[in-house]
């Protein structure tokens, strides 16, 4: 777990995935 947190790439990938999933959910509910 510490190894994953130490990698900025992993943090950015997880954050991007969460933001994309939220964005898709919002767009899905609006359309």
N, C-alpha and C positions, 0 to 999 in steps of 0.2 A: 504493500500500500504506500509506504514511504517512497519507494522508487518511482511509482507512478506520479505522486504529488511533486516530486522533484523535477519532473520533466514538464517544461512549459508547453510543449507540444501536446501532451496528454490533456493538460488543463484546458488549452484552447479547443481541442477536439471535443471534449466533453461539454464545454460551455456552448460551442457552436451547435452541437447536436441538440442540446436542451432548448436553445433559442429557436432553432428550426422547427422542432416538434411543437413548441408553443405557438409559433407563427402559423404553422399549418393548421393547428387546432382552431385558432381564432378565425383564420380565413375560411375554414370549413364551416364554422357556425354562422358566419356572416353571409356566405353565398347560399 
